[in-house]
């Protein structure tokens, strides 16, 4: 089982990611879904970070390169909210998450 680790999201300025992070990037949400994007033209290992139908960004390429083959093999992961990255005077926000393997979690 993969040990949990922290990472900042990439691709947070594309599409509606900024709006989505401002809307959903908070402790109250808790966890985000990780979804493989096999047909992504920029990275064949792309893993999107989603809440409901809203993409917040992507795992960084180096992280996705490690997780994508595991996900393709049946492993599943989620991203736990850690913090929203905001630095005045910059308008863009980012998100730091903790990646947790959920494949082998015991059933309640």
DOTORZA-561395 format. One record per atom (N, C-alpha, C, O): residue in one letter; chain; atom name; x, y, z. Coordinates in steps of 0.02 Angstrom, whole numbers, padded with zeros to 5 digits, always signed. Layout:
<rs>
(r 'A'; 'A'; 'CA'; (X; Y; Z)),
...
</rs>
This chain:
<rs>
(r 'X'; 'A'; 'N'; (+00043; -00059; +00000)),
(r 'X'; 'A'; 'CA'; (+00000; +00000; +00000)),
(r 'X'; 'A'; 'C'; (+00045; +00062; +00000)),
(r 'X'; 'A'; 'O'; (+00095; +00066; +00035)),
(r 'X'; 'A'; 'N'; (+00025; +00110; -00040)),
(r 'X'; 'A'; 'CA'; (+00063; +00172; -00046)),
(r 'X'; 'A'; 'C'; (+00053; +00215; +00016)),
(r 'X'; 'A'; 'O'; (-00004; +00224; +00039)),
(r 'X'; 'A'; 'N'; (+00107; +00242; +00043)),
(r 'X'; 'A'; 'CA'; (+00102; +00287; +00100)),
(r 'X'; 'A'; 'C'; (+00073; +00353; +00078)),
(r 'X'; 'A'; 'O'; (+00090; +00378; +00025)),
(r 'X'; 'A'; 'N'; (+00028; +00383; +00119)),
(r 'X'; 'A'; 'CA'; (+00000; +00448; +00101)),
(r 'X'; 'A'; 'C'; (+00055; +00501; +00093)),
(r 'X'; 'A'; 'O'; (+00107; +00498; +00127)),
(r 'X'; 'A'; 'N'; (+00044; +00548; +00048)),
(r 'X'; 'A'; 'CA'; (+00093; +00601; +00037)),
(r 'X'; 'A'; 'C'; (+00057; +00665; +00016)),
(r 'X'; 'A'; 'O'; (+00000; +00664; -00006)),
(r 'X'; 'A'; 'N'; (+00092; +00721; +00022)),
(r 'X'; 'A'; 'CA'; (+00065; +00787; +00006)),
(r 'X'; 'A'; 'C'; (+00090; +00811; -00061)),
(r 'X'; 'A'; 'O'; (+00147; +00798; -00080)),
(r 'X'; 'A'; 'N'; (+00047; +00848; -00097)),
(r 'X'; 'A'; 'CA'; (+00067; +00876; -00161)),
(r 'X'; 'A'; 'C'; (+00024; +00937; -00178)),
(r 'X'; 'A'; 'O'; (-00034; +00941; -00156)),
(r 'X'; 'A'; 'N'; (+00052; +00983; -00215)),
(r 'X'; 'A'; 'CA'; (+00013; +01039; -00241)),
(r 'X'; 'A'; 'C'; (-00014; +01019; -00309)),
(r 'X'; 'A'; 'O'; (+00017; +00981; -00346)),
(r 'X'; 'A'; 'N'; (-00074; +01044; -00325)),
(r 'X'; 'A'; 'CA'; (-00103; +01029; -00390)),
(r 'X'; 'A'; 'C'; (-00071; +01070; -00445)),
(r 'X'; 'A'; 'O'; (-00047; +01126; -00434)),
(r 'X'; 'A'; 'N'; (-00070; +01042; -00505)),
(r 'X'; 'A'; 'CA'; (-00048; +01077; -00565)),
(r 'X'; 'A'; 'C'; (-00110; +01094; -00606)),
(r 'X'; 'A'; 'O'; (-00164; +01069; -00592)),
(r 'X'; 'A'; 'N'; (-00101; +01136; -00657)),
(r 'X'; 'A'; 'CA'; (-00156; +01151; -00702)),
(r 'X'; 'A'; 'C'; (-00213; +01190; -00671)),
(r 'X'; 'A'; 'O'; (-00270; +01186; -00693)),
(r 'X'; 'A'; 'N'; (-00198; +01228; -00618)),
(r 'X'; 'A'; 'CA'; (-00251; +01263; -00581)),
(r 'X'; 'A'; 'C'; (-00274; +01327; -00615)),
(r 'X'; 'A'; 'O'; (-00320; +01360; -00591)),
(r 'X'; 'A'; 'N'; (-00242; +01346; -00671)),
(r 'X'; 'A'; 'CA'; (-00263; +01407; -00706)),
(r 'X'; 'A'; 'C'; (-00299; +01391; -00771)),
(r 'X'; 'A'; 'O'; (-00317; +01437; -00808)),
(r 'X'; 'A'; 'N'; (-00311; +01328; -00785)),
(r 'X'; 'A'; 'CA'; (-00345; +01308; -00847)),
(r 'X'; 'A'; 'C'; (-00420; +01300; -00836)),
(r 'X'; 'A'; 'O'; (-00442; +01278; -00782)),
(r 'X'; 'A'; 'N'; (-00458; +01317; -00887)),
(r 'X'; 'A'; 'CA'; (-00530; +01309; -00885)),
(r 'X'; 'A'; 'C'; (-00561; +01345; -00825)),
(r 'X'; 'A'; 'O'; (-00545; +01403; -00812)),
(r 'X'; 'A'; 'N'; (-00604; +01310; -00790)),
(r 'X'; 'A'; 'CA'; (-00638; +01339; -00732)),
(r 'X'; 'A'; 'C'; (-00605; +01321; -00666)),
(r 'X'; 'A'; 'O'; (-00636; +01329; -00613)),
(r 'X'; 'A'; 'N'; (-00543; +01298; -00668)),
(r 'X'; 'A'; 'CA'; (-00510; +01274; -00607)),
(r 'X'; 'A'; 'C'; (-00507; +01327; -00553)),
(r 'X'; 'A'; 'O'; (-00517; +01312; -00494)),
(r 'X'; 'A'; 'N'; (-00492; +01390; -00571)),
(r 'X'; 'A'; 'CA'; (-00489; +01442; -00520)),
(r 'X'; 'A'; 'C'; (-00556; +01451; -00484)),
(r 'X'; 'A'; 'O'; (-00558; +01453; -00422)),
(r 'X'; 'A'; 'N'; (-00609; +01454; -00522)),
(r 'X'; 'A'; 'CA'; (-00676; +01461; -00492)),
(r 'X'; 'A'; 'C'; (-00692; +01400; -00449)),
(r 'X'; 'A'; 'O'; (-00721; +01407; -00395)),
(r 'X'; 'A'; 'N'; (-00674; +01341; -00474)),
(r 'X'; 'A'; 'CA'; (-00690; +01280; -00438)),
(r 'X'; 'A'; 'C'; (-00651; +01275; -00372)),
(r 'X'; 'A'; 'O'; (-00678; +01252; -00322)),
(r 'X'; 'A'; 'N'; (-00588; +01295; -00373)),
(r 'X'; 'A'; 'CA'; (-00549; +01294; -00311)),
(r 'X'; 'A'; 'C'; (-00578; +01343; -00261)),
(r 'X'; 'A'; 'O'; (-00583; +01327; -00201)),
(r 'X'; 'A'; 'N'; (-00596; +01401; -00284)),
(r 'X'; 'A'; 'CA'; (-00625; +01451; -00239)),
(r 'X'; 'A'; 'C'; (-00692; +01427; -00210)),
(r 'X'; 'A'; 'O'; (-00710; +01443; -00154)),
(r 'X'; 'A'; 'N'; (-00728; +01388; -00249)),
(r 'X'; 'A'; 'CA'; (-00793; +01362; -00227)),
(r 'X'; 'A'; 'C'; (-00786; +01301; -00182)),
(r 'X'; 'A'; 'O'; (-00819; +01297; -00130)),
(r 'X'; 'A'; 'N'; (-00744; +01253; -00201)),
(r 'X'; 'A'; 'CA'; (-00741; +01188; -00167)),
(r 'X'; 'A'; 'C'; (-00677; +01177; -00127)),
(r 'X'; 'A'; 'O'; (-00674; +01129; -00088)),
(r 'X'; 'A'; 'N'; (-00626; +01218; -00134)),
(r 'X'; 'A'; 'CA'; (-00562; +01206; -00101)),
(r 'X'; 'A'; 'C'; (-00564; +01228; -00028)),
(r 'X'; 'A'; 'O'; (-00537; +01281; -00011)),
(r 'X'; 'A'; 'N'; (-00596; +01188; +00014)),
(r 'X'; 'A'; 'CA'; (-00602; +01205; +00084)),
(r 'X'; 'A'; 'C'; (-00606; +01141; +00126)),
(r 'X'; 'A'; 'O'; (-00621; +01087; +00100)),
(r 'X'; 'A'; 'N'; (-00593; +01148; +00190)),
(r 'X'; 'A'; 'CA'; (-00593; +01091; +00236)),
(r 'X'; 'A'; 'C'; (-00662; +01059; +00241)),
(r 'X'; 'A'; 'O'; (-00666; +00998; +00253)),
(r 'X'; 'A'; 'N'; (-00715; +01097; +00232)),
(r 'X'; 'A'; 'CA'; (-00783; +01069; +00237)),
(r 'X'; 'A'; 'C'; (-00796; +01015; +00184)),
(r 'X'; 'A'; 'O'; (-00834; +00969; +00196)),
(r 'X'; 'A'; 'N'; (-00764; +01021; +00126)),
(r 'X'; 'A'; 'CA'; (-00773; +00972; +00073)),
(r 'X'; 'A'; 'C'; (-00737; +00908; +00092)),
(r 'X'; 'A'; 'O'; (-00765; +00853; +00085)),
(r 'X'; 'A'; 'N'; (-00676; +00914; +00116)),
(r 'X'; 'A'; 'CA'; (-00639; +00856; +00140)),
(r 'X'; 'A'; 'C'; (-00600; +00818; +00088)),
(r 'X'; 'A'; 'O'; (-00538; +00823; +00086)),
(r 'X'; 'A'; 'N'; (-00634; +00780; +00045)),
(r 'X'; 'A'; 'CA'; (-00600; +00737; -00004)),
(r 'X'; 'A'; 'C'; (-00622; +00753; -00075)),
(r 'X'; 'A'; 'O'; (-00678; +00775; -00088)),
(r 'X'; 'A'; 'N'; (-00574; +00742; -00121)),
(r 'X'; 'A'; 'CA'; (-00586; +00751; -00192)),
(r 'X'; 'A'; 'C'; (-00573; +00685; -00228)),
(r 'X'; 'A'; 'O'; (-00533; +00645; -00205)),
(r 'X'; 'A'; 'N'; (-00606; +00675; -00284)),
(r 'X'; 'A'; 'CA'; (-00596; +00615; -00325)),
(r 'X'; 'A'; 'C'; (-00537; +00624; -00372)),
(r 'X'; 'A'; 'O'; (-00524; +00678; -00397)),
(r 'X'; 'A'; 'N'; (-00502; +00569; -00383)),
(r 'X'; 'A'; 'CA'; (-00449; +00568; -00433)),
(r 'X'; 'A'; 'C'; (-00473; +00525; -00491)),
(r 'X'; 'A'; 'O'; (-00496; +00469; -00481)),
(r 'X'; 'A'; 'N'; (-00468; +00553; -00551)),
(r 'X'; 'A'; 'CA'; (-00492; +00517; -00610)),
(r 'X'; 'A'; 'C'; (-00439; +00518; -00664)),
(r 'X'; 'A'; 'O'; (-00410; +00570; -00681)),
(r 'X'; 'A'; 'N'; (-00426; +00459; -00691)),
(r 'X'; 'A'; 'CA'; (-00379; +00452; -00747)),
(r 'X'; 'A'; 'C'; (-00408; +00484; -00809)),
(r 'X'; 'A'; 'O'; (-00468; +00480; -00822)),
(r 'X'; 'A'; 'N'; (-00365; +00516; -00848)),
(r 'X'; 'A'; 'CA'; (-00385; +00546; -00911)),
(r 'X'; 'A'; 'C'; (-00340; +00518; -00966)),
(r 'X'; 'A'; 'O'; (-00292; +00550; -00987)),
(r 'X'; 'A'; 'N'; (-00356; +00456; -00987)),
(r 'X'; 'A'; 'CA'; (-00314; +00421; -01036)),
(r 'X'; 'A'; 'C'; (-00307; +00458; -01101)),
(r 'X'; 'A'; 'O'; (-00255; +00453; -01134)),
(r 'X'; 'A'; 'N'; (-00357; +00496; -01120)),
(r 'X'; 'A'; 'CA'; (-00356; +00530; -01185)),
(r 'X'; 'A'; 'C'; (-00331; +00602; -01180)),
(r 'X'; 'A'; 'O'; (-00339; +00641; -01227)),
(r 'X'; 'A'; 'N'; (-00300; +00621; -01125)),
(r 'X'; 'A'; 'CA'; (-00273; +00688; -01117)),
(r 'X'; 'A'; 'C'; (-00216; +00698; -01166)),
(r 'X'; 'A'; 'O'; (-00167; +00660; -01163)),
(r 'X'; 'A'; 'N'; (-00220; +00747; -01211)),
(r 'X'; 'A'; 'CA'; (-00168; +00756; -01262)),
(r 'X'; 'A'; 'C'; (-00102; +00783; -01236)),
(r 'X'; 'A'; 'O'; (-00051; +00780; -01271)),
(r 'X'; 'A'; 'N'; (-00101; +00808; -01175)),
(r 'X'; 'A'; 'CA'; (-00040; +00837; -01146)),
(r 'X'; 'A'; 'C'; (-00001; +00789; -01102)),
(r 'X'; 'A'; 'O'; (+00059; +00798; -01091)),
(r 'X'; 'A'; 'N'; (-00034; +00737; -01078)),
(r 'X'; 'A'; 'CA'; (-00001; +00690; -01033)),
(r 'X'; 'A'; 'C'; (-00041; +00625; -01032)),
(r 'X'; 'A'; 'O'; (-00098; +00624; -01009)),
(r 'X'; 'A'; 'N'; (-00012; +00571; -01058)),
(r 'X'; 'A'; 'CA'; (-00048; +00507; -01060)),
(r 'X'; 'A'; 'C'; (-00058; +00477; -00991)),
(r 'X'; 'A'; 'O'; (-00096; +00429; -00983)),
(r 'X'; 'A'; 'N'; (-00024; +00504; -00940)),
(r 'X'; 'A'; 'CA'; (-00033; +00482; -00870)),
(r 'X'; 'A'; 'C'; (-00077; +00530; -00830)),
(r 'X'; 'A'; 'O'; (-00080; +00524; -00769)),
(r 'X'; 'A'; 'N'; (-00110; +00576; -00863)),
(r 'X'; 'A'; 'CA'; (-00147; +00629; -00828)),
(r 'X'; 'A'; 'C'; (-00198; +00601; -00778)),
(r 'X'; 'A'; 'O'; (-00234; +00553; -00791)),
(r 'X'; 'A'; 'N'; (-00199; +00633; -00719)),
(r 'X'; 'A'; 'CA'; (-00247; +00617; -00667)),
(r 'X'; 'A'; 'C'; (-00279; +00682; -00645)),
(r 'X'; 'A'; 'O'; (-00245; +00725; -00616)),
(r 'X'; 'A'; 'N'; (-00343; +00690; -00658)),
(r 'X'; 'A'; 'CA'; (-00380; +00750; -00638)),
(r 'X'; 'A'; 'C'; (-00404; +00744; -00567)),
(r 'X'; 'A'; 'O'; (-00418; +00690; -00542)),
(r 'X'; 'A'; 'N'; (-00409; +00802; -00534)),
(r 'X'; 'A'; 'CA'; (-00435; +00806; -00466)),
(r 'X'; 'A'; 'C'; (-00503; +00840; -00470)),
(r 'X'; 'A'; 'O'; (-00508; +00897; -00493)),
(r 'X'; 'A'; 'N'; (-00555; +00806; -00448)),
(r 'X'; 'A'; 'CA'; (-00624; +00827; -00458)),
(r 'X'; 'A'; 'C'; (-00663; +00830; -00393)),
(r 'X'; 'A'; 'O'; (-00649; +00793; -00346)),
(r 'X'; 'A'; 'N'; (-00712; +00875; -00392)),
(r 'X'; 'A'; 'CA'; (-00765; +00873; -00341)),
(r 'X'; 'A'; 'C'; (-00830; +00878; -00379)),
(r 'X'; 'A'; 'O'; (-00842; +00926; -00415)),
(r 'X'; 'A'; 'N'; (-00873; +00828; -00370)),
(r 'X'; 'A'; 'CA'; (-00934; +00823; -00409)),
(r 'X'; 'A'; 'C'; (-00915; +00824; -00483)),
(r 'X'; 'A'; 'O'; (-00878; +00781; -00506)),
(r 'X'; 'A'; 'N'; (-00941; +00873; -00521)),
(r 'X'; 'A'; 'CA'; (-00925; +00877; -00592)),
(r 'X'; 'A'; 'C'; (-00875; +00932; -00608)),
(r 'X'; 'A'; 'O'; (-00866; +00952; -00665)),
(r 'X'; 'A'; 'N'; (-00842; +00958; -00556)),
(r 'X'; 'A'; 'CA'; (-00796; +01014; -00564)),
(r 'X'; 'A'; 'C'; (-00724; +00992; -00554)),
(r 'X'; 'A'; 'O'; (-00705; +00966; -00502)),
(r 'X'; 'A'; 'N'; (-00683; +01004; -00606)),
(r 'X'; 'A'; 'CA'; (-00612; +00989; -00601)),
(r 'X'; 'A'; 'C'; (-00576; +01047; -00567)),
(r 'X'; 'A'; 'O'; (-00587; +01105; -00585)),
(r 'X'; 'A'; 'N'; (-00535; +01031; -00518)),
(r 'X'; 'A'; 'CA'; (-00497; +01081; -00482)),
(r 'X'; 'A'; 'C'; (-00426; +01088; -00509)),
(r 'X'; 'A'; 'O'; (-00394; +01139; -00500)),
(r 'X'; 'A'; 'N'; (-00402; +01037; -00542)),
(r 'X'; 'A'; 'CA'; (-00335; +01037; -00570)),
(r 'X'; 'A'; 'C'; (-00313; +00966; -00584)),
(r 'X'; 'A'; 'O'; (-00354; +00921; -00593)),
(r 'X'; 'A'; 'N'; (-00248; +00957; -00586)),
(r 'X'; 'A'; 'CA'; (-00218; +00892; -00602)),
(r 'X'; 'A'; 'C'; (-00163; +00876; -00552)),
(r 'X'; 'A'; 'O'; (-00135; +00921; -00521)),
(r 'X'; 'A'; 'N'; (-00148; +00812; -00546)),
(r 'X'; 'A'; 'CA'; (-00087; +00793; -00511)),
(r 'X'; 'A'; 'C'; (-00028; +00814; -00554)),
(r 'X'; 'A'; 'O'; (-00032; +00812; -00615)),
(r 'X'; 'A'; 'N'; (+00026; +00834; -00522)),
(r 'X'; 'A'; 'CA'; (+00086; +00852; -00559)),
(r 'X'; 'A'; 'C'; (+00109; +00791; -00600)),
(r 'X'; 'A'; 'O'; (+00098; +00734; -00580)),
(r 'X'; 'A'; 'N'; (+00142; +00805; -00656)),
(r 'X'; 'A'; 'CA'; (+00163; +00751; -00702)),
(r 'X'; 'A'; 'C'; (+00202; +00696; -00668)),
(r 'X'; 'A'; 'O'; (+00191; +00637; -00680)),
(r 'X'; 'A'; 'N'; (+00249; +00716; -00624)),
(r 'X'; 'A'; 'CA'; (+00291; +00666; -00591)),
(r 'X'; 'A'; 'C'; (+00250; +00622; -00544)),
(r 'X'; 'A'; 'O'; (+00264; +00562; -00537)),
(r 'X'; 'A'; 'N'; (+00200; +00650; -00512)),
(r 'X'; 'A'; 'CA'; (+00156; +00612; -00468)),
(r 'X'; 'A'; 'C'; (+00110; +00568; -00509)),
(r 'X'; 'A'; 'O'; (+00100; +00509; -00494)),
(r 'X'; 'A'; 'N'; (+00081; +00596; -00562)),
(r 'X'; 'A'; 'CA'; (+00036; +00558; -00605)),
(r 'X'; 'A'; 'C'; (+00072; +00499; -00637)),
(r 'X'; 'A'; 'O'; (+00042; +00445; -00646)),
(r 'X'; 'A'; 'N'; (+00135; +00507; -00655)),
(r 'X'; 'A'; 'CA'; (+00174; +00453; -00686)),
(r 'X'; 'A'; 'C'; (+00180; +00393; -00639)),
(r 'X'; 'A'; 'O'; (+00185; +00336; -00663)),
(r 'X'; 'A'; 'N'; (+00179; +00405; -00574)),
(r 'X'; 'A'; 'CA'; (+00183; +00350; -00526)),
(r 'X'; 'A'; 'C'; (+00114; +00320; -00511)),
(r 'X'; 'A'; 'O'; (+00107; +00259; -00505)),
(r 'X'; 'A'; 'N'; (+00063; +00364; -00505)),
(r 'X'; 'A'; 'CA'; (-00003; +00339; -00486)),
(r 'X'; 'A'; 'C'; (-00043; +00309; -00544)),
(r 'X'; 'A'; 'O'; (-00080; +00262; -00535)),
(r 'X'; 'A'; 'N'; (-00035; +00337; -00604)),
(r 'X'; 'A'; 'CA'; (-00075; +00315; -00661)),
(r 'X'; 'A'; 'C'; (-00069; +00240; -00674)),
(r 'X'; 'A'; 'O'; (-00121; +00207; -00682)),
(r 'X'; 'A'; 'N'; (-00009; +00211; -00676)),
(r 'X'; 'A'; 'CA'; (-00006; +00138; -00687)),
(r 'X'; 'A'; 'C'; (-00039; +00098; -00630)),
(r 'X'; 'A'; 'O'; (-00069; +00046; -00643)),
(r 'X'; 'A'; 'N'; (-00035; +00124; -00569)),
(r 'X'; 'A'; 'CA'; (-00067; +00090; -00513)),
(r 'X'; 'A'; 'C'; (-00143; +00094; -00521)),
(r 'X'; 'A'; 'O'; (-00179; +00046; -00508)),
(r 'X'; 'A'; 'N'; (-00168; +00153; -00542)),
(r 'X'; 'A'; 'CA'; (-00240; +00161; -00552)),
(r 'X'; 'A'; 'C'; (-00264; +00117; -00610)),
(r 'X'; 'A'; 'O'; (-00317; +00087; -00606)),
(r 'X'; 'A'; 'N'; (-00224; +00114; -00663)),
(r 'X'; 'A'; 'CA'; (-00241; +00071; -00720)),
(r 'X'; 'A'; 'C'; (-00244; -00002; -00699)),
(r 'X'; 'A'; 'O'; (-00279; -00042; -00730)),
(r 'X'; 'A'; 'N'; (-00206; -00020; -00647)),
(r 'X'; 'A'; 'CA'; (-00205; -00088; -00621)),
(r 'X'; 'A'; 'C'; (-00259; -00102; -00569)),
(r 'X'; 'A'; 'O'; (-00263; -00158; -00543)),
(r 'X'; 'A'; 'N'; (-00302; -00053; -00555)),
(r 'X'; 'A'; 'CA'; (-00357; -00064; -00509)),
(r 'X'; 'A'; 'C'; (-00353; -00028; -00442)),
(r 'X'; 'A'; 'O'; (-00401; -00029; -00404)),
(r 'X'; 'A'; 'N'; (-00296; +00003; -00428)),
(r 'X'; 'A'; 'CA'; (-00291; +00041; -00365)),
(r 'X'; 'A'; 'C'; (-00332; +00104; -00369)),
(r 'X'; 'A'; 'O'; (-00341; +00132; -00423)),
(r 'X'; 'A'; 'N'; (-00357; +00126; -00313)),
(r 'X'; 'A'; 'CA'; (-00394; +00190; -00312)),
(r 'X'; 'A'; 'C'; (-00367; +00234; -00257)),
(r 'X'; 'A'; 'O'; (-00342; +00211; -00206)),
(r 'X'; 'A'; 'N'; (-00372; +00299; -00270)),
(r 'X'; 'A'; 'CA'; (-00344; +00349; -00225)),
(r 'X'; 'A'; 'C'; (-00393; +00406; -00218)),
(r 'X'; 'A'; 'O'; (-00436; +00416; -00261)),
(r 'X'; 'A'; 'N'; (-00387; +00443; -00164)),
(r 'X'; 'A'; 'CA'; (-00425; +00505; -00157)),
(r 'X'; 'A'; 'C'; (-00376; +00559; -00135)),
(r 'X'; 'A'; 'O'; (-00321; +00545; -00112)),
(r 'X'; 'A'; 'N'; (-00397; +00621; -00142)),
(r 'X'; 'A'; 'CA'; (-00357; +00679; -00122)),
(r 'X'; 'A'; 'C'; (-00392; +00713; -00064)),
(r 'X'; 'A'; 'O'; (-00450; +00735; -00071)),
(r 'X'; 'A'; 'N'; (-00359; +00718; -00009)),
(r 'X'; 'A'; 'CA'; (-00387; +00750; +00051)),
(r 'X'; 'A'; 'C'; (-00366; +00823; +00053)),
(r 'X'; 'A'; 'O'; (-00307; +00839; +00042)),
(r 'X'; 'A'; 'N'; (-00413; +00868; +00067)),
(r 'X'; 'A'; 'CA'; (-00397; +00939; +00072)),
(r 'X'; 'A'; 'C'; (-00345; +00950; +00127)),
(r 'X'; 'A'; 'O'; (-00351; +00923; +00182)),
(r 'X'; 'A'; 'N'; (-00294; +00991; +00111)),
(r 'X'; 'A'; 'CA'; (-00244; +01011; +00160)),
(r 'X'; 'A'; 'C'; (-00248; +01087; +00169)),
(r 'X'; 'A'; 'O'; (-00259; +01111; +00224)),
(r 'X'; 'A'; 'N'; (-00240; +01124; +00114)),
(r 'X'; 'A'; 'CA'; (-00246; +01197; +00117)),
(r 'X'; 'A'; 'C'; (-00255; +01227; +00048)),
(r 'X'; 'A'; 'O'; (-00236; +01198; -00003)),
(r 'X'; 'A'; 'N'; (-00286; +01285; +00048)),
(r 'X'; 'A'; 'CA'; (-00292; +01324; -00014)),
(r 'X'; 'A'; 'C'; (-00233; +01372; -00013)),
(r 'X'; 'A'; 'O'; (-00220; +01405; +00038)),
(r 'X'; 'A'; 'N'; (-00198; +01377; -00068)),
(r 'X'; 'A'; 'CA'; (-00138; +01418; -00073)),
(r 'X'; 'A'; 'C'; (-00157; +01486; -00103)),
(r 'X'; 'A'; 'O'; (-00171; +01492; -00162)),
(r 'X'; 'A'; 'N'; (-00156; +01536; -00061)),
(r 'X'; 'A'; 'CA'; (-00173; +01604; -00081)),
(r 'X'; 'A'; 'C'; (-00119; +01651; -00056)),
(r 'X'; 'A'; 'O'; (-00101; +01649; +00003)),
(r 'X'; 'A'; 'N'; (-00092; +01692; -00100)),
(r 'X'; 'A'; 'CA'; (-00040; +01738; -00081)),
(r 'X'; 'A'; 'C'; (-00054; +01806; -00111)),
(r 'X'; 'A'; 'O'; (-00049; +01815; -00172)),
(r 'X'; 'A'; 'N'; (-00071; +01854; -00070)),
(r 'X'; 'A'; 'CA'; (-00081; +01923; -00094)),
(r 'X'; 'A'; 'C'; (-00014; +01949; -00118)),
(r 'X'; 'A'; 'O'; (+00037; +01934; -00087)),
(r 'X'; 'A'; 'N'; (-00011; +01986; -00171)),
(r 'X'; 'A'; 'CA'; (-00065; +02017; -00208)),
(r 'X'; 'A'; 'C'; (-00087; +01975; -00268)),
(r 'X'; 'A'; 'O'; (-00122; +02001; -00312)),
(r 'X'; 'A'; 'N'; (-00069; +01911; -00272)),
(r 'X'; 'A'; 'CA'; (-00086; +01869; -00329)),
(r 'X'; 'A'; 'C'; (-00159; +01849; -00326)),
(r 'X'; 'A'; 'O'; (-00186; +01834; -00273)),
(r 'X'; 'A'; 'N'; (-00191; +01848; -00384)),
(r 'X'; 'A'; 'CA'; (-00262; +01829; -00388)),
(r 'X'; 'A'; 'C'; (-00272; +01754; -00393)),
(r 'X'; 'A'; 'O'; (-00323; +01728; -00370)),
(r 'X'; 'A'; 'N'; (-00225; +01719; -00423)),
(r 'X'; 'A'; 'CA'; (-00232; +01646; -00432)),
(r 'X'; 'A'; 'C'; (-00225; +01610; -00366)),
(r 'X'; 'A'; 'O'; (-00185; +01629; -00323)),
(r 'X'; 'A'; 'N'; (-00264; +01557; -00359)),
(r 'X'; 'A'; 'CA'; (-00260; +01515; -00299)),
(r 'X'; 'A'; 'C'; (-00239; +01445; -00321)),
(r 'X'; 'A'; 'O'; (-00248; +01426; -00379)),
(r 'X'; 'A'; 'N'; (-00213; +01407; -00274)),
(r 'X'; 'A'; 'CA'; (-00194; +01338; -00287)),
(r 'X'; 'A'; 'C'; (-00221; +01295; -00231)),
(r 'X'; 'A'; 'O'; (-00259; +01318; -00188)),
(r 'X'; 'A'; 'N'; (-00203; +01232; -00233)),
(r 'X'; 'A'; 'CA'; (-00229; +01185; -00184)),
(r 'X'; 'A'; 'C'; (-00175; +01134; -00167)),
(r 'X'; 'A'; 'O'; (-00142; +01106; -00212)),
(r 'X'; 'A'; 'N'; (-00166; +01121; -00103)),
(r 'X'; 'A'; 'CA'; (-00122; +01068; -00080)),
(r 'X'; 'A'; 'C'; (-00166; +01013; -00052)),
(r 'X'; 'A'; 'O'; (-00213; +01026; -00014)),
(r 'X'; 'A'; 'N'; (-00151; +00951; -00073)),
(r 'X'; 'A'; 'CA'; (-00191; +00893; -00052)),
(r 'X'; 'A'; 'C'; (-00146; +00839; -00025)),
(r 'X'; 'A'; 'O'; (-00085; +00839; -00036)),
(r 'X'; 'A'; 'N'; (-00176; +00792; +00010)),
(r 'X'; 'A'; 'CA'; (-00142; +00733; +00035)),
(r 'X'; 'A'; 'C'; (-00172; +00674; -00003)),
(r 'X'; 'A'; 'O'; (-00232; +00662; +00000)),
(r 'X'; 'A'; 'N'; (-00130; +00637; -00039)),
(r 'X'; 'A'; 'CA'; (-00152; +00580; -00079)),
(r 'X'; 'A'; 'C'; (-00153; +00518; -00034)),
(r 'X'; 'A'; 'O'; (-00104; +00501; -00001)),
(r 'X'; 'A'; 'N'; (-00211; +00485; -00034)),
(r 'X'; 'A'; 'CA'; (-00221; +00426; +00008)),
(r 'X'; 'A'; 'C'; (-00247; +00369; -00036)),
(r 'X'; 'A'; 'O'; (-00294; +00378; -00075)),
(r 'X'; 'A'; 'N'; (-00217; +00310; -00029)),
(r 'X'; 'A'; 'CA'; (-00242; +00252; -00065)),
(r 'X'; 'A'; 'C'; (-00305; +00227; -00030)),
(r 'X'; 'A'; 'O'; (-00306; +00218; +00030)),
(r 'X'; 'A'; 'N'; (-00357; +00215; -00070)),
(r 'X'; 'A'; 'CA'; (-00421; +00194; -00042)),
(r 'X'; 'A'; 'C'; (-00439; +00122; -00060)),
(r 'X'; 'A'; 'O'; (-00491; +00097; -00039)),
(r 'X'; 'A'; 'N'; (-00396; +00089; -00099)),
(r 'X'; 'A'; 'CA'; (-00411; +00022; -00124)),
(r 'X'; 'A'; 'C'; (-00421; -00027; -00067)),
(r 'X'; 'A'; 'O'; (-00467; -00067; -00069)),
(r 'X'; 'A'; 'N'; (-00378; -00023; -00016)),
(r 'X'; 'A'; 'CA'; (-00380; -00074; +00036)),
(r 'X'; 'A'; 'C'; (-00410; -00050; +00102)),
(r 'X'; 'A'; 'O'; (-00396; -00079; +00154)),
(r 'X'; 'A'; 'N'; (-00449; +00003; +00101)),
(r 'X'; 'A'; 'CA'; (-00479; +00027; +00162)),
(r 'X'; 'A'; 'C'; (-00532; -00023; +00185)),
(r 'X'; 'A'; 'O'; (-00569; -00050; +00144)),
(r 'X'; 'A'; 'N'; (-00535; -00036; +00251)),
(r 'X'; 'A'; 'CA'; (-00586; -00084; +00276)),
(r 'X'; 'A'; 'C'; (-00656; -00056; +00268)),
(r 'X'; 'A'; 'O'; (-00666; +00004; +00273)),
(r 'X'; 'A'; 'N'; (-00703; -00100; +00255)),
(r 'X'; 'A'; 'CA'; (-00773; -00080; +00247)),
(r 'X'; 'A'; 'C'; (-00803; -00070; +00316)),
(r 'X'; 'A'; 'O'; (-00789; -00108; +00362)),
(r 'X'; 'A'; 'N'; (-00846; -00020; +00322)),
(r 'X'; 'A'; 'CA'; (-00878; -00007; +00388)),
(r 'X'; 'A'; 'C'; (-00937; -00053; +00399)),
(r 'X'; 'A'; 'O'; (-00970; -00048; +00451)),
</rs>
